[in-house]
């Protein structure tokens, strides 16, 4: 394998509705939320894990193409395909056997929160909101409330994606599938509770930089990568 270039995609992810990407509760306070969001332990700010966005993009591309695979993890489950000829494997890689292994071309990094602290002065939790949902017992009609934590609508997160282009790769296909993956997520949801209104996001791409292999040898300059983007990603 020989690296031709890296494409650096930068932009923002905005929560259109409350965003619920779960973390781990280390302690349960009386009356507290029972489903917290993931936070950076250094500053307590919520963030979007790159693995969450990358995994959602891949699963939706596989649904688009009808290339969902079967995995045996104690039992057979519907999972990522190991077929290196699928669009998903060409972009996201495959960890199958020796004849199916393919390194990922795409790197999706964690998205840090971009809003100022003052944007959250009216939230009941630091940087987040608590949302009470009620489960109704179908027989007794008794209400069973539960409280989840969400990042409120309007929160903005850094979007940073790197595409590795190697000799022999179909560069246009890799770029188109990356954009397609983001568009699919926009029309689906990110995180949990999507069928109950959470997780709608909108992406905006600010720039795509092209850094050739020569750039990393100090032989060439960084270039602006020109691509016609769909209007909802501008």
N, C-alpha and C positions, 0 to 999 in steps of 0.2 A: 504494500500500500504506500502511496505517495500523496502527501497533502498538496492540494492545488491552492486552496484559499480558505479563509474563514469569513463567514458573513455574520456581522454583529448586529442583531436586531434589538433596538431599544424603544421603549414606549411606556405606556401606563395601562393598568387594569383598574377599572372603576366598578365598584359595587352598585348596581342599579337597584337591587333589593338587598335586604340584609344577607350577609354572607356568613355561613356556618361551616367552618373547617375545624373539626374537633381536635382537641388536645387531650391531655391526661390530667385528671383531678387528683392532686396530691392530698387534699383534705376536703372534707365536706362540711361546710358551715350550715347551721340550722337556718332554713329559709333561703339558702344559697342556690345557685344554678346547679343542675345535675348533669349538664352537658356543656362544659366550657370549650372555648375556642383555643387554638394553638397560639402560643405567645413566645416571643423572644425572651429567654430568662434574664438577659442582661438589662433590658429596658422595659420589660413587661408589655411591649407593644405587639399586637397581633400581626401576623404576616401570612402570605400565601406560600406554602411549600412548593418548590418547583416540581416535586414528585406528584403532587395533586393535579397540577395543571397538565403536566406531561402525560400522566396516566389517563386523564380524561380525554385529551386530544387523541391519544392512540386508540382508546376504546371506541370513540365516535368515528374515527377513520375506518376502523375495522367493521363497524356496523354499516357505514356508508358503502364499503366495498363487499360486504358479505364474507369476510375472511376471519371470522372468529374461530379460534382453535380450541382444542380440548387439552386440559392439563390434568395429570393424575397427582393429586395431593391428598392421599388417603382415600380420596374418591375422585371421580371424573368431574371436573368443573369447566365452565365456559371461560376461557382465558385468552391471552394473547396468542397469536399464531406463531409457529416456528418456521413457517415456509419463507425462505429468504427471497422468494420471488414476489411476495406481496408488497404493495406500496407501504404498508405499515412497517414491515420488517426492514425495508430499504431505508426508511427514515429513522425508526426507533431502535433498530437492531433486533437480534435474536440470540437467545442463550441455549439453543438446541444442541444436538450432538455436533461432532466435528464437521460434518458435512452441511450443517445448518447454521453454524455460528456466524453472526454478522455484527460488527460493532455499531453502536448507535452513531448516527450522523448529527443528532440534535442534542443540545444541552439546554435545559430549562432551569434557570436559577431561581432561588427563593426571592419572592417579591416583598421588599420592605415597605412599611407604611410611609406614605409621603405627606399626609395631612399634618398641619400644625396641631399642637395639643389643644389650642383654643377652639378648634372645630368640634371638640367633644365635651364642651362644658355642660351640655344639657343631657348627657347620657348618664344612666344610673349606675354604670360600672366604668372603670377606667378604659377608655377607648371603645367600649362596646355597650350594647343594650341587652337587657333581659327580655325575653319573649315568652309569655305564658301560653301554653297550648293545653287543650282539654280533651281527654279521651272519654267518650261516652259509653258506658256499659249498655250493650244492646238489649239486655233483659230487664235490668233494674232502672235504667236511665240515669244511674248515678254518674256524676262528673268526677273524673280523676285528673286533676291538674298536674302539669309538669312544666318546668321552666328551663328554657335553653338560652344559651348566650350566642349573640350574633354581632358581627361588625356591622354598623348601621349603613344604610344606603348613602352613597356619596363619598364613601371612603375610597382613597386612591392608593394604588400600590405600584411599585416599580416593575416594569416588564423588561426582562433581559434574557435573550435567547441567542445562542451561538450555533451556527450550522457549519459543520466541517464538510468540505467538498474535496473528494479524492479523485485521482485519475480514474476515468471510466464511469464516474457517477453521472446520472442524468440531473444536472444542476437545476434545470427548470422544473422538473417533476418534484424534486425535494423542496424547492421554494414554494411551489403551488400547494403541495400537501401541508406544509407548515401554515400557510395562510388559510387553507381550507380547514385545518384543525382548529384554528382560532375562531373562524367563522362558525363552525359547528358548535363550539362551546358557547358562543354568544347566543345561539338559538336553542341551547339546552340549559344546563346549570352547572355550577362549580360547587363542590362541597356537598353537604348533606341537606336534607329537608327540601329538596328541589321541587317535589310534587306538592309541597305545602307553601310555596311562594318564595323560598329562600334561594340564593345562589345565582340570580341573574347578573351577568357581568357584561361590560363593554370594553373592548380593547381599542387602543389608539397607538399606531406606530409612528414614532417621531423621525426615525432615521434608520437606514441600513448601511453599515460601513463594510467595505470590502478590504480585507487584509490578505494579500497573497503570501505564498511561502517566502517570496523575496522580502516582504515587509519584515519578517522575523529574522532575516539575515542583514537587516539594515541596508537593503539594496533598492527598495521601492517605497513609495509613499502610500499611505492609506487613501482609498478612493471612496467617493460617494456611490453607492449602488443604486442604480435607477431601475425602479419597478413600478408598474401601474397597479396601484392598490385598490381593492374594492372600497366604495365610498364609506361603508361603516367602519372600516379600519383606518381611515385617514386621521 
